[in-house]
Amino acid sequence: MKKILCSTLLAMTTAVTSTATMAAWPDKPITVIVPAAPGGTTDIAARFLSDKIGAELGTTLIIENKAGAAGIIGTQALTRAAPDGYTIAMGNIGPNAINYSLYKKLPYKPTDFAPITLVISVPNILVVNGASPYKSVKELVDAIKKDPKGNFAFGSSGAGQSPHLSGEMFMQRAGISVPHIPYKGAGPAVTALLGQQFTFMIDNLPSSMPFIKSGQLRALAITGNTRSPELPDVPTMAEAGIQNMVVTAWFGFIAPAGTPPEIIQKIQQATKKVLATPEVQKRFAEMGGTPGGNTPAEFAAMIDKERESWKQTVEAAKLSME
């Protein structure tokens, strides 16, 4: 009888403590790992939303950039964090979908993470330097085909990221082949293209958008199903003659596996509320993106689907990395 009573009291105490902890959470800043360098879409979105989501949760969101190895360094760092909601990450299509089929070995697996919510999805865009002689996809492809051993190359935000795989897909569809130059994030890659260090890049739209609008970069085609309202004169890949080339990059919050569902729900609800505000809707539209806000279950199902979809692309391209 005493054992039963003690067990009951322990369960009640644990439940009360757990409820009190949830009510008090968060009582300190939350770190958001960005597995990329400053300047890319992952970083732009995280920084733009941090103050707004922090205010909604009653705390501060601190952005911590951990770039390198196609997002692997930052993503692995999340697996080492305590599952208490005080460390989350801005996951994305590269480390959380593409990498699983691209890399022979990864220091993490899908079950290491608890999806929270999609934040933003964006098309990719084929860009060249504003001083480039190529005014269209056809001109670029024809030049490479005419001189296949010429001084051509394409850059990306890192091996395994969606810009890299989009570049590989583009070359497959166009029947061309040039060397790939990976950088540690979209910011450094865009800077290199501005310095004419390579010929073209298929970037996430937000990180290239300011330079397209300033004329420093020239957009040749977008990977969406339709043209971007922000760039109505830029054709889709299909319109530019490249068929079966629709790519949407996505970015969203994830937490370490084992994070209490109540905390996951709090972050998701705060993010959803912020994403629905006119200010965020307007800013994301200017970036060429679409706000998210789906449930943890919906985001988890989306990631699973993306992982399988990119596996087919990677296998078709016969790509493999150590």
C-alpha positions as CSV (number, residue, x, y, z in Angstrom):
1,M,0.0,0.0,0.0
2,K,2.8,2.4,0.9
3,K,4.6,1.6,-2.4
4,I,1.4,2.4,-4.4
5,L,1.0,5.6,-2.4
6,C,4.6,6.7,-3.0
7,S,4.3,5.9,-6.7
8,T,1.1,7.9,-7.0
9,L,2.7,10.9,-5.1
10,L,5.8,10.7,-7.4
11,A,3.7,10.7,-10.5
12,M,1.7,13.7,-9.2
13,T,4.8,15.6,-8.3
14,T,6.4,14.9,-11.7
15,A,3.3,16.1,-13.5
16,V,3.1,19.3,-11.4
17,T,6.8,20.0,-11.9
18,S,6.4,19.3,-15.7
19,T,3.4,21.7,-15.9
20,A,5.3,24.4,-14.0
21,T,8.3,24.0,-16.2
22,M,6.2,24.3,-19.3
23,A,4.5,27.4,-17.9
24,A,7.8,29.0,-17.1
25,W,9.4,28.2,-20.5
26,P,11.1,30.1,-21.9
27,D,12.9,31.8,-19.0
28,K,16.2,32.5,-20.9
29,P,17.3,33.2,-24.5
30,I,16.8,30.7,-27.3
31,T,19.7,30.0,-29.6
32,V,18.9,29.5,-33.3
33,I,21.6,27.7,-35.2
34,V,21.9,28.8,-38.8
35,P,23.9,26.1,-40.6
36,A,25.2,28.6,-43.2
37,A,27.2,31.8,-43.5
38,P,25.5,35.2,-43.2
39,G,23.9,36.5,-46.3
40,G,22.0,33.5,-47.5
41,T,18.3,32.8,-47.3
42,T,18.7,30.6,-44.2
43,D,20.4,33.5,-42.4
44,I,18.2,36.3,-43.8
45,A,14.9,34.6,-42.7
46,A,16.2,33.7,-39.3
47,R,17.5,37.2,-38.5
48,F,14.4,38.9,-39.9
49,L,12.1,36.8,-37.7
50,S,14.2,36.5,-34.6
51,D,13.0,39.7,-32.8
52,K,9.4,39.1,-33.7
53,I,9.2,35.5,-32.6
54,G,11.3,36.3,-29.5
55,A,8.8,39.1,-28.6
56,E,5.9,36.6,-29.1
57,L,7.6,34.0,-26.8
58,G,8.7,36.6,-24.3
59,T,12.4,36.1,-24.7
60,T,15.4,36.7,-27.0
61,L,16.4,34.6,-30.0
62,I,20.1,34.6,-30.6
63,I,21.3,33.7,-34.1
64,E,24.4,31.5,-34.2
65,N,26.0,30.9,-37.6
66,K,27.7,27.5,-38.0
67,A,28.6,27.3,-41.6
68,G,30.5,24.6,-43.6
69,A,30.3,21.1,-45.0
70,A,26.9,21.7,-46.8
71,G,25.2,22.5,-43.5
72,I,26.5,19.4,-41.8
73,I,28.5,21.3,-39.1
74,G,25.5,23.3,-37.9
75,T,23.1,20.5,-38.2
76,Q,25.3,18.1,-36.2
77,A,25.7,20.8,-33.5
78,L,21.9,20.7,-33.0
79,T,22.1,17.0,-32.2
80,R,24.4,17.7,-29.3
81,A,22.1,20.3,-27.8
82,A,19.8,19.5,-24.9
83,P,16.3,18.8,-26.0
84,D,14.8,21.6,-23.8
85,G,13.7,24.1,-26.5
86,Y,16.6,26.5,-25.8
87,T,18.5,25.5,-28.9
88,I,16.8,25.1,-32.3
89,A,18.0,25.4,-35.9
90,M,16.8,26.8,-39.2
91,G,16.8,23.6,-41.1
92,N,16.6,23.5,-44.8
93,I,16.4,21.4,-48.0
94,G,20.2,20.7,-48.1
95,P,21.2,19.2,-44.7
96,N,17.7,17.9,-43.9
97,A,16.7,16.3,-47.3
98,I,19.4,16.2,-50.0
99,N,22.4,15.2,-47.8
100,Y,20.9,11.9,-46.8
101,S,21.3,10.5,-50.3
102,L,24.3,12.6,-51.4
103,Y,26.7,11.7,-48.6
104,K,27.9,8.2,-47.9
105,K,28.2,9.0,-44.2
106,L,26.4,11.6,-42.1
107,P,26.9,12.3,-38.4
108,Y,23.2,12.5,-38.0
109,K,19.9,10.8,-39.1
110,P,16.3,12.0,-39.6
111,T,15.2,10.7,-36.2
112,D,17.7,13.0,-34.5
113,F,15.3,15.9,-35.1
114,A,11.9,17.1,-34.2
115,P,10.4,19.3,-37.0
116,I,8.6,22.5,-35.7
117,T,7.3,24.4,-38.7
118,L,8.1,25.5,-42.3
119,V,9.2,29.1,-42.3
120,I,9.6,30.0,-46.0
121,S,9.8,28.3,-49.4
122,V,11.4,30.0,-52.4
123,P,12.2,29.2,-56.0
124,N,15.8,29.1,-57.2
125,I,17.0,31.4,-59.9
126,L,19.7,31.2,-62.6
127,V,21.9,34.2,-62.5
128,V,25.0,35.6,-64.1
129,N,27.1,38.6,-63.5
130,G,25.5,41.9,-64.7
131,A,28.5,42.4,-67.0
132,S,28.2,38.9,-68.5
133,P,27.6,38.8,-72.3
134,Y,24.8,36.2,-71.8
135,K,21.3,37.7,-71.9
136,S,19.3,34.4,-72.0
137,V,19.6,30.7,-71.0
138,K,19.9,29.8,-74.7
139,E,22.9,32.2,-75.1
140,L,24.6,30.7,-72.0
141,V,24.0,27.1,-73.1
142,D,25.0,27.7,-76.7
143,A,28.3,29.3,-75.6
144,I,29.2,26.4,-73.4
145,K,28.3,23.8,-76.1
146,K,30.3,25.8,-78.6
147,D,33.4,25.7,-76.4
148,P,32.9,22.8,-73.9
149,K,36.5,23.1,-72.7
150,G,36.3,26.8,-72.2
151,N,36.8,28.8,-69.0
152,F,33.3,28.1,-67.7
153,A,32.2,27.1,-64.1
154,F,29.2,27.3,-61.9
155,G,29.2,28.2,-58.2
156,S,26.9,27.4,-55.3
157,S,26.4,27.9,-51.6
158,G,27.9,24.5,-50.9
159,A,28.1,20.9,-52.1
160,G,24.8,19.2,-51.4
161,Q,22.7,22.4,-51.1
162,S,19.8,22.9,-53.4
163,P,21.7,25.5,-55.5
164,H,24.4,22.8,-56.2
165,L,21.8,20.1,-57.1
166,S,19.9,22.6,-59.1
167,G,23.0,23.4,-61.1
168,E,23.6,19.7,-61.7
169,M,20.0,19.3,-62.7
170,F,20.2,22.3,-65.1
171,M,23.3,20.8,-66.8
172,Q,21.6,17.5,-67.2
173,R,18.6,19.0,-68.8
174,A,20.6,21.4,-71.0
175,G,23.2,18.8,-72.1
176,I,26.2,20.7,-70.8
177,S,28.9,20.1,-68.2
178,V,31.2,22.6,-66.4
179,P,33.1,22.4,-63.1
180,H,31.4,23.2,-59.8
181,I,32.9,25.6,-57.3
182,P,31.3,25.3,-53.8
183,Y,31.4,28.1,-51.2
184,K,30.5,28.2,-47.5
185,G,27.1,29.8,-47.9
186,A,25.1,31.9,-50.4
187,G,26.7,35.1,-49.2
188,P,30.2,34.1,-50.2
189,A,29.0,32.5,-53.4
190,V,27.1,35.7,-54.4
191,T,30.1,37.8,-53.6
192,A,32.3,35.5,-55.8
193,L,29.8,35.9,-58.7
194,L,29.8,39.6,-58.3
195,G,33.6,39.4,-58.6
196,Q,33.2,37.2,-61.8
197,Q,34.9,34.2,-60.2
198,F,32.6,31.8,-62.1
199,T,30.1,31.9,-65.0
200,F,26.7,31.2,-63.4
201,M,24.9,30.1,-60.3
202,I,21.4,28.8,-59.5
203,D,20.8,30.6,-56.2
204,N,17.9,30.7,-53.7
205,L,16.0,33.8,-54.9
206,P,16.2,35.9,-51.7
207,S,20.0,36.1,-51.5
208,S,20.3,37.2,-55.1
209,M,17.2,39.4,-55.3
210,P,18.9,42.7,-54.1
211,F,21.7,42.3,-56.7
212,I,19.2,41.4,-59.5
213,K,17.2,44.6,-58.7
214,S,20.4,46.7,-58.6
215,G,21.6,45.3,-61.9
216,Q,24.8,43.7,-60.5
217,L,23.4,40.3,-61.3
218,R,21.3,39.3,-64.3
219,A,18.5,36.8,-63.9
220,L,18.0,34.4,-66.8
221,A,15.4,32.0,-65.5
222,I,13.5,31.0,-62.4
223,T,12.8,27.4,-61.2
224,G,9.2,28.0,-60.1
225,N,6.1,26.8,-61.9
226,T,5.2,30.4,-62.6
227,R,7.1,33.7,-62.9
228,S,7.8,35.6,-59.8
229,P,5.6,38.7,-59.2
230,E,8.8,40.5,-58.1
231,L,10.6,39.6,-61.4
232,P,7.8,39.4,-64.0
233,D,10.2,39.7,-66.9
234,V,12.3,36.7,-65.9
235,P,11.0,33.5,-67.6
236,T,10.5,30.1,-65.9
237,M,13.0,27.4,-66.9
238,A,10.3,25.8,-69.0
239,E,9.7,29.1,-70.9
240,A,13.5,29.4,-71.3
241,G,13.6,25.9,-73.0
242,I,14.7,23.8,-70.0
243,Q,11.9,21.3,-69.3
244,N,11.2,19.4,-66.0
245,M,13.2,21.9,-64.0
246,V,11.0,23.0,-61.1
247,V,12.8,23.4,-57.8
248,T,11.5,24.9,-54.5
249,A,13.9,25.5,-51.7
250,W,12.5,25.5,-48.2
251,F,13.6,26.6,-44.7
252,G,12.1,25.8,-41.3
253,F,12.6,25.4,-37.6
254,I,13.7,22.1,-36.2
255,A,14.7,21.0,-32.6
256,P,16.6,18.1,-31.2
257,A,14.6,14.9,-30.9
258,G,13.1,14.5,-27.5
259,T,12.1,18.2,-27.1
260,P,8.8,18.2,-25.2
261,P,5.8,18.5,-27.6
262,E,4.4,21.4,-25.5
263,I,7.5,23.4,-26.3
264,I,7.5,22.5,-30.0
265,Q,3.9,23.6,-30.1
266,K,4.7,27.0,-28.4
267,I,7.4,27.7,-31.0
268,Q,5.2,26.6,-33.8
269,Q,2.3,28.8,-32.7
270,A,4.5,31.8,-32.1
271,T,6.1,31.4,-35.6
272,K,2.7,30.9,-37.3
273,K,1.4,34.1,-35.7
274,V,4.4,36.1,-36.8
275,L,4.3,34.7,-40.3
276,A,0.7,35.8,-40.7
277,T,1.5,39.5,-39.9
278,P,1.3,42.0,-42.9
279,E,4.9,43.1,-42.3
280,V,6.3,39.5,-42.7
281,Q,3.9,38.7,-45.6
282,K,5.1,41.9,-47.4
283,R,8.8,41.2,-46.7
284,F,8.6,37.6,-47.8
285,A,6.8,38.6,-51.0
286,E,9.6,41.1,-51.7
287,M,12.1,38.2,-51.2
288,G,10.1,36.1,-53.7
289,G,9.1,33.6,-51.0
290,T,6.0,32.1,-49.5
291,P,5.5,32.0,-45.7
292,G,5.0,28.7,-44.0
293,G,3.4,28.0,-40.5
294,N,2.3,24.4,-40.9
295,T,2.0,22.0,-38.0
296,P,4.9,19.9,-36.7
297,A,3.3,16.8,-38.2
298,E,2.7,18.4,-41.6
299,F,6.3,19.7,-41.6
300,A,7.7,16.3,-40.7
301,A,5.7,14.7,-43.6
302,M,6.9,17.3,-46.0
303,I,10.6,16.7,-45.0
304,D,10.1,12.9,-45.5
305,K,8.6,13.5,-48.9
306,E,11.5,15.8,-49.9
307,R,14.1,13.4,-48.7
308,E,12.7,10.7,-51.0
309,S,12.3,13.0,-53.9
310,W,15.8,14.3,-53.9
311,K,17.1,10.8,-53.5
312,Q,15.9,10.1,-57.0
313,T,17.6,13.3,-58.3
314,V,20.9,12.4,-56.7
315,E,20.9,8.9,-58.0
316,A,20.0,10.0,-61.5
317,A,22.9,12.4,-61.4
318,K,25.2,9.7,-60.0
319,L,26.4,12.0,-57.3
320,S,28.1,10.8,-54.2
321,M,30.2,12.6,-51.6
322,E,32.3,11.4,-48.7
